[in-house]
Amino acid sequence: MKYRWAAITAMVGAFLCLGTAAAVAAPGKAISIYGTPVRVAIAADGTAYLGNYGQGGGVFVVPAGATRASRTISTGGHSTTGLALGPDGTLYVAMADGDQSAVGVIPAGDAAMARSIPVSAGLHPLAAGPDGTVYVANPERNTVSVIAPNGTAVDRTIKVGARPSEIAVGKDGTAFVTNQTTGSVSVIQAGADTVSKTIELVSDTGTSQEPHGIAAGPDGTVYVANIKSNDVAVIKPGASTVAERIFVEGGPQDIAAAPDGSLYVTSLLNQKLSMIRPQATEVAGSVPTDGGPGHLAVAPDGSVIVISPGSGSGSGGAVVRYSAEALAAASQGSTASAPPASLEPTAAAPAATPAAETAAQPAAGSWNALPALAGGAAAAVVAVVALMLAKGRRRKAALAAGASQAR
């Protein structure tokens, strides 16, 4: 894979496959699959679709409440790198195989692709709008391609910031794109062929806190998971700036919003799924995940499915469903550190680091849920992650020492 967080995901997962299998987290129920799951989308009837990046590709179809796939939809041997469900239940699948990439179209209930739409080479996160418009992120080209409803080809391509990583679409059809390298969010109005505005996530233009996951709440509020600054940026409907930040420890990398406005955030470094209540300004609680969690989705019954690439026994990844009851129980008491008062990223101020996080080593998962498993290169990337952790902690220690001397 060509962009760095995806490479870290891939090879951390590959490294961990060399060790003992991780135990399934107690609050969740494992979904038995094979291959390397990297994406999940859940239909209105609770059916879950799991994209397989591993050998043979395909999409695993898991009925509501089931613990194993009932069938697999072929992608012609191509790896799956993105999934999106249209309002009519049509499933869109981003596929990659060397220099050939396409978006497959699978009508609701069908067992095979009806057609495929060529797109630029690479790994492509997807999102679908309420009218069936499909947005395709092109990280290597710093663009987003748009496929019109029922389209058979790319309708238009829009320039965004550097390294677009994820896309969320609001109820009004507005698309929001996280630009991981430039540290911003590009806003694309429904039907537009250019970006209407760019929201800077930090005041120091030109720096990035590695925004990755993004979700649009039911009221139009947009939430952005920032890996480096350990927070979720909150952007109010129609706003051009960040309204507030919610502290989420452990490198939050993906986020999903439930119909009631609850938020669910996966963090790789502390291997947790965190819950944030509607309109809240702090984490209400968290549950451990099976290895390093990546992509996630909320089901109609309130359960949450989390993918941990590179975890699981005898496979390239693990998938766990967390029941609504287990998540509610974990949210009864707050386990979060107090959120910072400033709207600046939390990395700008020293924060207490729990002992468990200090001792933890990244076991698996992804800071981008699109891994390219690369075998023997794993150990080198694990070292990179460890160095990043050490650097961040040294910075915190230095800041804390400086504050102590000032007193």
N, C-alpha and C positions, 0 to 999 in steps of 0.2 A: 504494500500500500504506500501511497505517496505522501500522505500528510501525517504529521508526527504523532498526534494523539492516537490515531488509529493504529499506527505502528506499535506504540506502547501497549495498547490494548492487546494486539495480536500476540506479541511475543511474551508479555507477562503471562497470558493465558497458556501459551505453549510451554513455558518454563514450569508452570505449576502442574501441568499434566504429567511431568516427570516424577512428581512426588506422590504422596498419599492422597487419596480422594478426600475432598472436604465433606464434612457431615452436613446433612440438610438442616437448615435452621428450624428450631422447634416450632415457631408460630406458623410455619408454612407447610404446604403439601407439595411434594415434588411431582412434576409432570415428566413422565418417562419419554425421552426422545433420544435420537442419535444425531450424529453430525455436530455442527457448530451453529447453534441458534444465535442470531444477532439482532433480530427485529421481532416485534410483536404488535399485532393490531387486533382489536376485539370488536366484533360486530354487535348490532343491537340485540341479537338473540343470545349473546354470550359466547358464541363460537370464537375461539382464538386461532389466529393464524400466526405461525412462527416461521420466519424466514431462515433458511439454512445457508450459511456462507461456506460450509464445508463441501467436501467432495460430492459431486452429484447434484448439489443445489437442491431446489425444490422448496415447497411451502407445506409445512405440517399443519393439518387441520385438527384441532382439539375441540370437541363438543363442550358446551357449557358444563362446568363441574367435573369433567372427566380428568383422568390422570395419565392418559396416553392418547396419541393421535389416532383418529379413526381412518385417516387416509392421507396421502401425500399428493399434492398437485405438482406435476413435473414442470421444471423450468428449462427443459432441454439440456440438462447437465450444467447449466450456468449458475454461478453463485448468486445468492440473493443478498442485496445490499440495502434495500429499502422496501417498506411496505406502507400502503395507505388505503383506507377504505372510503369509497365515495358515498354520498347520501343514499343511493339506491342499493348499496351493498356490493357494488362492483369493487373488486380487489385489484389494486395496481401494485406491480412488483418490479422493482429495479433489479436488473440482472447485469452481471459483469463477467467477462471471459476474455482476458487479455485486452486487446484493442477494440473489442466489440462490446458495446453496452446498449441496453434497450430497456424500455418499460413495457412489461407484459400486462395485458388487460384480461381479467378473468371475471366474467359476469357472475352475479350473485347465484350461488348454488351450483355453478358449473364445476366440472372436474378437470377442465383443461383450459389453457389460454385460448382466447378467441383471436387475438392478434398481438403483435408487438410493435412498439414505436421506437425507432432508432433515436438514441441520444449520444452525446459526446462520450468518449471513453473515460472510464473512471468509476468511482464508487459514489452512489447517488442517494442521499436521504430524500424522502418524498413527503408530501402533504397534499391532502385533497380539500377543496373548498366546499361550501354548502351547495353550490350549483354544479358540482362535478368537475370544476377546473382542477388540474393537477399541477403542482409546483415541484420542480426537480432541481435540487441544489447541485451545482457543478463546482466542487471545492477547488479543483486545479485551475479553473478558468475564471474564478471570482464572478460567477454569473448564476442566475436562476432561469431555467427554461420553463415555459408555460405551455401546457397542453390544454386546449379548449375542451369543454364538455363534449364527449363522444368523438373527440378528435382522433385522427389517424397519423398525425405528425406534429412536431413542435410548432406551435403557433407563433411564438416570439421568445426572445431571450433578453433578459434584463441584467444590466451591470449592477453588482452590489459590492460589498466590502470584501476584504481579503479572507479567504477560506470560509465561505459559508458552510455551516456545519449542521444546522437543524432549522426546520420551518414549522411555524404554527399558523393556523388560519382561524380568524375570528368568525363569529356568526354572521357578520356583515360581508364576509368575503375578503377582508383585508388580510394580507399575508405579512408575517413578521419573520425576519431571517436573522439568525445570530451569525455574526462575522467573527470567527474565533481569533484571527490574527490581529485585526484592527480593533477589536474590543468594542463593537457597536452592534446595533440592530437596524437593519434596513426595513422600511415600511413600504409595502406595495399595495396600493388601493385596488379593489376589484376591477378588472378590465383594463388596468393601466399598463403602459409599456415602458415606464420608467419608475424609479424609486421616488416616492413623494417626499420622504424625509428620512434622515438618518439620526438615530438616537445614540448619543455617546454615553457609554456606561461608566466612564471615569472622566473627571474634569481635566486630567492631564492628557490631552489629545496626543495620540501616537503611542500610547501604552495600552496594554491589554491585560485583563484579568482572566483571559481564556473563557469567555462566555460560550456555553455549549448548548445544553438543553433549553427548550423554550416551550411554554404552554400558554394558551389563551383561556382565561376563566370564563364562566357563564355570563358575567357582567361586562366582559370586554377588557378587563384588566389583564395585562401580560406579565408573565413571570419568567425570569432568565436565571439559570443556574450558572454561577461563575466559579470555575474550578480553583483558580489560584487564590481568590479572595475569600473563599469559604462563605459565600452568601448567595441569597436569591434576591435579585433586583426586581423591584415592583414598579411597573409602569402603568399609570392610570389611563383609562380610556381617552384617546385623543391627545394625550400628553406628549411632550417632546423631551422630557427629562425623567430621571428616576425619582420616584416619590419617596421611597424608603428601601431599606435593605433588611433582610431576615437572615440572621446568622445560622448557618448550617455547617457543622464541623465535618472534616474528613474529605474535602475536595468534591463538593456536589457537582455531578456531571449530567444528570438527566432529571427531568421533571414532568409530571403529568397532573392535570387538573380534573377533579371529579365534577359531576353535574351540580353538586351542592356548593362548589367552590373550595372544597378541601384540596390540599396539595400533597403530593407524594414525591419525595426526592431521594434518588440513589446517590450514595457517596462511596467511592472506591476505597479510599485509604483506611477508613474505619469499618468498611463493609457493613453498611447499615441502610435500611429504608426508613426515612424520617417522614413524619406526618405533621402537617401544619393545618390548623383548623381555619375555616372561612373567616376572613378579615383579621386573622391573628398576626402578631408581629414577632412570634417566636415559635420554635418547634415544640409541639405538644408531647412528642414521644418518638421512640424509634424501636425497630426490631432488627435483629441480626439477619444477614442474608447468607446465602450459600456461596461463599467466595466473594470476589469483587463484582458488585452489581453493575449492570449496564442499562440497557433500554427497559422501559416498563410501560404498562397500560392499565387503565382502570376498567373493570367489567361493569355491566349494568347492575349486578347484585352488590356492588361495593367492594368486591374483592380486587386485589391488585396482582398482576402477573409480572414477575421480575426475571430478566434474563441475566445470567452471569457467564459471559463467554470465558472459556478456558477452565471452568469448574465442572465438577461432576465426575462420577465414577465411570471410567472406560469410555469417555466421550470428550468432545471438544467444548462442552458447555453444559450448564444446568439451567433448568427453568423451574421456578417455584411460584405457586399461587398462595397468597396470603389472604385469609378470609376477612370479611368485613368485621366479624366479631373479634378476631385477634388484633386487628388494627385499632379498633375502638378501645379495647382493653389496654393496649400499649399507650394510648393517647390520654388516659385518665390523669396521669401526672406528667408534668413537664420535666424533661431531662436535658433541656437545652441550656447553654450558657446565655447570659443576658446579651441581647443584641446591641451593637454599638449605636451610640446616639447619632453619630455622623452619617451623612449619606455617602461618604467615601468608602471604598472597599475596606473590609475588615483587616486586610493585610497591612493597612496603614497604621494600625494600632496593635500593640501586643495583646493577645488574648490567652486566657488560661487553657492549657492543653491537658486533657484528662490523661491519667496514667495509662489507661488501656490504649489510647490512641498513640501515646508515645512509644509503647512497646510494640505496637502492631506493625507488621510488614505487609505490603500489598501482596495478597495471595493470588488474586486473579482479577479478571474483569476488565473494564474499559473506561478510558476517558473519552472514548468515542466508540459507539456501539457498532462499528463496522470493522471488525478486525480482519486482517489477512494473516492467517496463522503461518508463521515463517520458521518453524522448527528450531534449528540449532542456534539462531540468532537471539533466542529468548533471553539467555543469561545476560547479555550485554544491555538489553533494554531494562531488565530488572535493576541492573546497576544504575542506569540513568534515573529511574524512579527513586531509588534509594538516595542518590545524590541530591535530587530535587527536594526530597523530604528533609535531608540533613541541612541543606542550604536554607530552607524555610525556617527550620527550627533555630539555626544559628542566628538568623535575622531576628527572630522573636526574642531570643536570649539577649542579643545585643541591645535591642530596644528596651527590654526590661532593665538591663544593667544601667543603661543611660538614665532611665527614669529614676532608678534608685539613687544614683549619684546626684541627680538634680535635687533630690529631697535632702 
